[in-house]
Amino acid sequence: MAARVIRPMTFSDIDRVAAIERATFTVPWSTDLFMGQLRRSTSILLVCEIEGVLAGYLIADSFVDVWHIMNIAVDVPHRRDHVASELIEAYFAITEQSEHRGHTLEVRVSNEAAIELYRSFGFIASGVRPKYYPDDKEDAVIMWKDWEGEFA
Ligand SMILES: CC(C)(COP(=O)(O)OP(=O)(O)OC[C@H]1O[C@@H](n2cnc3c(N)ncnc32)[C@H](O)[C@@H]1OP(=O)(O)O)[C@@H](O)C(=O)NCCC(=O)NCCS
């Protein structure tokens, strides 16, 4: 089995991360956005390397008392090989001792792969943000995990 490593993202990863991002999303994060996120002390940025090549990444941040998964993507040749799952497991391991009230994220209503991924980790759909995505005005599903308060 190919050697895999999950590790923190560094500034030297950004070119590769941004290339995967541009190939993945219709409204990709800019390099500056990745850099800004790397500078935030509350942020969690992880990458998965397979045989030394960056194959996927996850970015989350803390907002008040909630963790927010802001970005996750896997390079096409490595999809459906549990790269995203390993990134999410590592993220949960980092956040499990925190006193946050749960985890949330937004996902396109049409993104069945991601919705299934999040469901497999116990995220539950709790509502819709209408016209959330600026390019085509697609709605976002709001998902939560381990939330015990009122839904936003
Ligand atoms: C969504 C994404 C991150 C999943 O990454 P991945 O590494 O392929 O996912 P995993 O292999 O860890 O999949 C774990 C589980 O998620 C579900 N899943 C993943 N891809 C799926 C697909 N295409 N169709 C249905 N279920 C899928 C399955 O339950 C899967 O478990 P299984 O393979 O044992 O059946 C990847 O498809 C991707 O990069 N998509 C484009 C970016 C994106 O949509 N990001 C999310 C934005 S909110």
The ligand as a Tripos MOL2 file, in Angstrom:
@<TRIPOS>MOLECULE
LIG
   48    50     1     0     0
SMALL
NO_CHARGES

@<TRIPOS>ATOM
      1 C1        -16.0020   14.9330   -1.5630 C.3       1 LIG1
      2 C2        -14.5420   14.4640   -1.6070 C.3       1 LIG1
      3 C3        -13.6920   15.3850   -0.7280 C.3       1 LIG1
      4 C4        -14.4810   13.0260   -1.0450 C.3       1 LIG1
      5 O1        -13.1060   12.6340   -0.9710 O.3       1 LIG1
      6 P1        -12.6720   11.1070   -1.0660 P.3       1 LIG1
      7 O2        -11.2830   11.0000   -0.5520 O.co2     1 LIG1
      8 O3        -12.9400   10.6080   -2.4420 O.co2     1 LIG1
      9 O4        -13.7150   10.4240   -0.0530 O.3       1 LIG1
     10 P2        -13.5090    9.0470    0.7260 P.3       1 LIG1
     11 O5        -12.8220    8.0530   -0.1790 O.co2     1 LIG1
     12 O6        -12.8840    9.3070    2.0380 O.co2     1 LIG1
     13 O7        -15.0330    8.6010    0.9010 O.3       1 LIG1
     14 C5        -15.5820    8.2880    2.1770 C.3       1 LIG1
     15 C6        -17.0670    8.0050    2.0060 C.3       1 LIG1
     16 O8        -17.7450    9.1440    1.4600 O.3       1 LIG1
     17 C7        -18.7620    8.7040    0.5340 C.3       1 LIG1
     18 N1        -18.3780    9.0920   -0.8370 N.ar      1 LIG1
     19 C8        -17.2080    9.6320   -1.2540 C.ar      1 LIG1
     20 N2        -17.2630    9.8840   -2.5820 N.ar      1 LIG1
     21 C9        -18.4860    9.4800   -2.9910 C.ar      1 LIG1
     22 C10       -19.1350    9.4680   -4.2580 C.ar      1 LIG1
     23 N3        -18.5190    9.9260   -5.3610 N.pl3     1 LIG1
     24 N4        -20.3930    9.0050   -4.3220 N.ar      1 LIG1
     25 C11       -21.0390    8.5450   -3.2160 C.ar      1 LIG1
     26 N5        -20.4580    8.5070   -1.9740 N.ar      1 LIG1
     27 C12       -19.2000    8.9750   -1.8860 C.ar      1 LIG1
     28 C13       -18.7970    7.1950    0.6550 C.3       1 LIG1
     29 O9        -19.6700    6.8770    1.7320 O.3       1 LIG1
     30 C14       -17.3580    6.8870    1.0370 C.3       1 LIG1
     31 O10       -17.1840    5.6590    1.6810 O.3       1 LIG1
     32 P3        -16.9120    4.3090    0.8050 P.3       1 LIG1
     33 O11       -15.9620    4.6480   -0.2940 O.co2     1 LIG1
     34 O12       -16.3390    3.3480    1.8060 O.co2     1 LIG1
     35 O13       -18.2570    3.9140    0.2660 O.co2     1 LIG1
     36 C15       -13.9990   14.4220   -3.0760 C.3       1 LIG1
     37 O14       -14.9670   13.7630   -3.8990 O.3       1 LIG1
     38 C16       -13.7190   15.7990   -3.6380 C.2       1 LIG1
     39 O15       -12.5960   16.3100   -3.5180 O.2       1 LIG1
     40 N6        -14.7330   16.3980   -4.2700 N.am      1 LIG1
     41 C17       -14.5810   17.7540   -4.8310 C.3       1 LIG1
     42 C18       -14.4520   18.7790   -3.7190 C.3       1 LIG1
     43 C19       -15.6710   18.8320   -2.8300 C.2       1 LIG1
     44 O16       -16.7980   18.5950   -3.2520 O.2       1 LIG1
     45 N7        -15.4230   19.1430   -1.5520 N.am      1 LIG1
     46 C20       -16.4790   19.2730   -0.5630 C.3       1 LIG1
     47 C21       -16.9920   20.6540   -0.5670 C.3       1 LIG1
     48 S1        -18.2480   20.8660    0.6960 S.3       1 LIG1
@<TRIPOS>BOND
     1     1     2 1
     2     2     3 1
     3     2     4 1
     4     2    36 1
     5     4     5 1
     6     5     6 1
     7     6     7 2
     8     6     8 1
     9     6     9 1
    10     9    10 1
    11    10    11 2
    12    10    12 1
    13    10    13 1
    14    13    14 1
    15    14    15 1
    16    15    16 1
    17    15    30 1
    18    16    17 1
    19    17    18 1
    20    17    28 1
    21    18    19 ar
    22    18    27 ar
    23    19    20 ar
    24    20    21 ar
    25    21    22 ar
    26    21    27 ar
    27    22    23 1
    28    22    24 ar
    29    24    25 ar
    30    25    26 ar
    31    26    27 ar
    32    28    29 1
    33    28    30 1
    34    30    31 1
    35    31    32 1
    36    32    33 2
    37    32    34 1
    38    32    35 1
    39    36    37 1
    40    36    38 1
    41    38    39 2
    42    38    40 1
    43    40    41 1
    44    41    42 1
    45    42    43 1
    46    43    44 2
    47    43    45 1
    48    45    46 1
    49    46    47 1
    50    47    48 1
@<TRIPOS>SUBSTRUCTURE
     1 LIG1         1 GROUP 0 **** ****
